[in-house]
Amino acid sequence: MSSAAINREVILTVMGFGVAMILFGVVLLVSWGQNPFYIVAGFFLLVLGMAAFVTPLSIFSRWDSFPVPKVRCRHCATLNYETTARCRNCGANMFERAAPLS
C-alpha cells in the first residue's frame, strides 16, 4: 500500500472521528436539561470535533502536490523547477542566454 493511500485513510479516519465528536457534542448540548454538566461537555466535544475535522485538511493538503519541472536549461536541456536560479545538472545560470552557436 502506498504512503498516499495510507495518508488518505488516516485523513478520512480523523475526519470521521471529528464528525462523530461533533454529533455527540450536539446531542449533549440538546439534552442539557437533564444535567447542566452536559452544556460544558457538549461545547468541549463540539469544539474538539471541529478541530479534529479541519486539522487533516489544513495539514496534509498543503504538501500533496509538489512543483512540477517546467523550464529547460538552455545549456544541457535538463528540466528544472521554475524557481531555480541554477540548473541542477550543469549548474548554469537559468536566467542568462546561452552563447549563440554561430
C-alpha atoms as an extended CHARMM CRD file, in Angstrom:
* protein
*
       102  EXT
         1         1  MET       CA              0.0000000000        0.0000000000        0.0000000000  PROA      1               0.0000000000
         2         2  SER       CA              1.4040000000        3.3750000000       -0.9810000000  PROA      2               0.0000000000
         3         3  SER       CA              2.0130000000        6.1560000000        1.5050000000  PROA      3               0.0000000000
         4         4  ALA       CA             -0.5450000000        8.3540000000       -0.2770000000  PROA      4               0.0000000000
         5         5  ALA       CA             -3.2330000000        5.7380000000        0.3430000000  PROA      5               0.0000000000
         6         6  ILE       CA             -2.2400000000        5.4560000000        3.9970000000  PROA      6               0.0000000000
         7         7  ASN       CA             -2.3510000000        9.2290000000        4.4040000000  PROA      7               0.0000000000
         8         8  ARG       CA             -5.7670000000        9.3580000000        2.7560000000  PROA      8               0.0000000000
         9         9  GLU       CA             -7.0560000000        6.6330000000        5.1050000000  PROA      9               0.0000000000
        10        10  VAL       CA             -5.6540000000        8.4600000000        8.1170000000  PROA      10              0.0000000000
        11        11  ILE       CA             -7.2170000000       11.7210000000        6.9540000000  PROA      11              0.0000000000
        12        12  LEU       CA            -10.6230000000       10.1120000000        6.4850000000  PROA      12              0.0000000000
        13        13  THR       CA            -10.4050000000        8.3370000000        9.8530000000  PROA      13              0.0000000000
        14        14  VAL       CA             -9.5540000000       11.5150000000       11.7460000000  PROA      14              0.0000000000
        15        15  MET       CA            -12.2440000000       13.4680000000        9.9060000000  PROA      15              0.0000000000
        16        16  GLY       CA            -14.8240000000       10.7470000000       10.6390000000  PROA      16              0.0000000000
        17        17  PHE       CA            -13.8460000000       10.8010000000       14.2930000000  PROA      17              0.0000000000
        18        18  GLY       CA            -14.2710000000       14.5870000000       14.2340000000  PROA      18              0.0000000000
        19        19  VAL       CA            -17.7800000000       14.2900000000       12.7740000000  PROA      19              0.0000000000
        20        20  ALA       CA            -18.6980000000       11.7130000000       15.4340000000  PROA      20              0.0000000000
        21        21  MET       CA            -17.4540000000       14.0560000000       18.1740000000  PROA      21              0.0000000000
        22        22  ILE       CA            -19.4190000000       16.9560000000       16.6760000000  PROA      22              0.0000000000
        23        23  LEU       CA            -22.6050000000       14.8780000000       16.6100000000  PROA      23              0.0000000000
        24        24  PHE       CA            -22.0930000000       13.6420000000       20.1690000000  PROA      24              0.0000000000
        25        25  GLY       CA            -21.4220000000       17.2170000000       21.3020000000  PROA      25              0.0000000000
        26        26  VAL       CA            -24.6590000000       18.3930000000       19.6720000000  PROA      26              0.0000000000
        27        27  VAL       CA            -26.5810000000       15.5850000000       21.3840000000  PROA      27              0.0000000000
        28        28  LEU       CA            -25.1430000000       16.6350000000       24.7360000000  PROA      28              0.0000000000
        29        29  LEU       CA            -25.9820000000       20.2910000000       24.1010000000  PROA      29              0.0000000000
        30        30  VAL       CA            -29.5630000000       19.4410000000       23.1470000000  PROA      30              0.0000000000
        31        31  SER       CA            -30.0810000000       17.3390000000       26.2740000000  PROA      31              0.0000000000
        32        32  TRP       CA            -28.6970000000       19.9690000000       28.6830000000  PROA      32              0.0000000000
        33        33  GLY       CA            -31.9470000000       19.9450000000       30.6870000000  PROA      33              0.0000000000
        34        34  GLN       CA            -31.0830000000       16.5900000000       32.2180000000  PROA      34              0.0000000000
        35        35  ASN       CA            -27.7220000000       17.6620000000       33.6190000000  PROA      35              0.0000000000
        36        36  PRO       CA            -26.0950000000       21.1280000000       33.4880000000  PROA      36              0.0000000000
        37        37  PHE       CA            -22.6810000000       19.4900000000       33.0070000000  PROA      37              0.0000000000
        38        38  TYR       CA            -23.8480000000       18.4450000000       29.5160000000  PROA      38              0.0000000000
        39        39  ILE       CA            -23.5040000000       22.0620000000       28.3540000000  PROA      39              0.0000000000
        40        40  VAL       CA            -19.7950000000       22.1560000000       29.2070000000  PROA      40              0.0000000000
        41        41  ALA       CA            -19.0870000000       18.6530000000       27.9040000000  PROA      41              0.0000000000
        42        42  GLY       CA            -21.1300000000       19.2350000000       24.7440000000  PROA      42              0.0000000000
        43        43  PHE       CA            -19.4050000000       22.5200000000       23.9440000000  PROA      43              0.0000000000
        44        44  PHE       CA            -15.9840000000       20.9510000000       24.5940000000  PROA      44              0.0000000000
        45        45  LEU       CA            -16.7410000000       18.0000000000       22.2940000000  PROA      45              0.0000000000
        46        46  LEU       CA            -18.1830000000       20.3120000000       19.6500000000  PROA      46              0.0000000000
        47        47  VAL       CA            -15.0260000000       22.4320000000       19.5310000000  PROA      47              0.0000000000
        48        48  LEU       CA            -12.7350000000       19.3890000000       19.7020000000  PROA      48              0.0000000000
        49        49  GLY       CA            -14.7100000000       17.6970000000       16.9160000000  PROA      49              0.0000000000
        50        50  MET       CA            -14.4170000000       20.7680000000       14.7050000000  PROA      50              0.0000000000
        51        51  ALA       CA            -10.6770000000       20.8540000000       15.2900000000  PROA      51              0.0000000000
        52        52  ALA       CA            -10.3790000000       17.1290000000       14.5000000000  PROA      52              0.0000000000
        53        53  PHE       CA            -12.4180000000       17.6120000000       11.3260000000  PROA      53              0.0000000000
        54        54  VAL       CA            -10.4970000000       20.6300000000        9.9930000000  PROA      54              0.0000000000
        55        55  THR       CA             -6.9190000000       19.7700000000       11.0340000000  PROA      55              0.0000000000
        56        56  PRO       CA             -6.2730000000       16.9980000000        8.4540000000  PROA      56              0.0000000000
        57        57  LEU       CA             -7.4650000000       19.2740000000        5.6780000000  PROA      57              0.0000000000
        58        58  SER       CA             -5.0940000000       22.0560000000        6.6260000000  PROA      58              0.0000000000
        59        59  ILE       CA             -2.0440000000       19.9080000000        7.4110000000  PROA      59              0.0000000000
        60        60  PHE       CA             -1.9560000000       17.2260000000        4.7240000000  PROA      60              0.0000000000
        61        61  SER       CA             -3.4270000000       19.0460000000        1.7550000000  PROA      61              0.0000000000
        62        62  ARG       CA             -0.6820000000       21.6880000000        1.6360000000  PROA      62              0.0000000000
        63        63  TRP       CA              2.0490000000       19.1970000000        0.8110000000  PROA      63              0.0000000000
        64        64  ASP       CA              0.1270000000       16.8950000000       -1.5240000000  PROA      64              0.0000000000
        65        65  SER       CA              1.2820000000       18.4860000000       -4.7590000000  PROA      65              0.0000000000
        66        66  PHE       CA              4.9250000000       19.1390000000       -5.4590000000  PROA      66              0.0000000000
        67        67  PRO       CA              6.1340000000       21.6720000000       -8.0170000000  PROA      67              0.0000000000
        68        68  VAL       CA              6.4850000000       20.2310000000      -11.4910000000  PROA      68              0.0000000000
        69        69  PRO       CA              9.6640000000       20.8970000000      -13.5160000000  PROA      69              0.0000000000
        70        70  LYS       CA              8.6430000000       23.2060000000      -16.3310000000  PROA      70              0.0000000000
        71        71  VAL       CA             11.7510000000       25.0490000000      -17.5700000000  PROA      71              0.0000000000
        72        72  ARG       CA             14.5310000000       23.5280000000      -19.6690000000  PROA      72              0.0000000000
        73        73  CYS       CA             18.1380000000       24.5590000000      -19.1780000000  PROA      73              0.0000000000
        74        74  ARG       CA             19.4630000000       26.3560000000      -22.2760000000  PROA      74              0.0000000000
        75        75  HSD       CA             22.8390000000       24.6040000000      -21.9520000000  PROA      75              0.0000000000
        76        76  CYS       CA             22.0090000000       20.9440000000      -21.2620000000  PROA      76              0.0000000000
        77        77  ALA       CA             18.1890000000       20.7780000000      -21.7670000000  PROA      77              0.0000000000
        78        78  THR       CA             17.5420000000       19.3390000000      -18.2800000000  PROA      78              0.0000000000
        79        79  LEU       CA             14.1030000000       20.0260000000      -16.8200000000  PROA      79              0.0000000000
        80        80  ASN       CA             14.2900000000       22.3330000000      -13.7810000000  PROA      80              0.0000000000
        81        81  TYR       CA             11.7830000000       23.9370000000      -11.4330000000  PROA      81              0.0000000000
        82        82  GLU       CA             10.5290000000       27.3890000000      -12.3800000000  PROA      82              0.0000000000
        83        83  THR       CA             12.0040000000       28.9390000000       -9.2350000000  PROA      83              0.0000000000
        84        84  THR       CA             15.5680000000       27.6090000000       -9.5080000000  PROA      84              0.0000000000
        85        85  ALA       CA             18.3620000000       30.0440000000      -10.2500000000  PROA      85              0.0000000000
        86        86  ARG       CA             20.8530000000       27.4090000000      -11.4520000000  PROA      86              0.0000000000
        87        87  CYS       CA             20.4620000000       24.1690000000      -13.3910000000  PROA      87              0.0000000000
        88        88  ARG       CA             20.5090000000       21.0900000000      -11.1970000000  PROA      88              0.0000000000
        89        89  ASN       CA             22.5210000000       19.1380000000      -13.7850000000  PROA      89              0.0000000000
        90        90  CYS       CA             25.1810000000       21.5100000000      -15.1570000000  PROA      90              0.0000000000
        91        91  GLY       CA             24.9230000000       24.4290000000      -12.6980000000  PROA      91              0.0000000000
        92        92  ALA       CA             24.4140000000       27.0450000000      -15.4100000000  PROA      92              0.0000000000
        93        93  ASN       CA             22.5430000000       30.2320000000      -14.6020000000  PROA      93              0.0000000000
        94        94  MET       CA             18.9160000000       29.7600000000      -15.6820000000  PROA      94              0.0000000000
        95        95  PHE       CA             18.3930000000       33.4450000000      -16.4410000000  PROA      95              0.0000000000
        96        96  GLU       CA             21.2250000000       34.1240000000      -18.8660000000  PROA      96              0.0000000000
        97        97  ARG       CA             21.0570000000       33.3190000000      -22.5330000000  PROA      97              0.0000000000
        98        98  ALA       CA             23.1540000000       30.5700000000      -23.9960000000  PROA      98              0.0000000000
        99        99  ALA       CA             26.0090000000       31.5170000000      -26.2940000000  PROA      99              0.0000000000
       100       100  PRO       CA             24.9770000000       31.5700000000      -29.9620000000  PROA      100             0.0000000000
       101       101  LEU       CA             26.0630000000       28.5510000000      -31.9850000000  PROA      101             0.0000000000
       102       102  SER       CA             27.3940000000       30.9170000000      -34.7270000000  PROA      102             0.0000000000
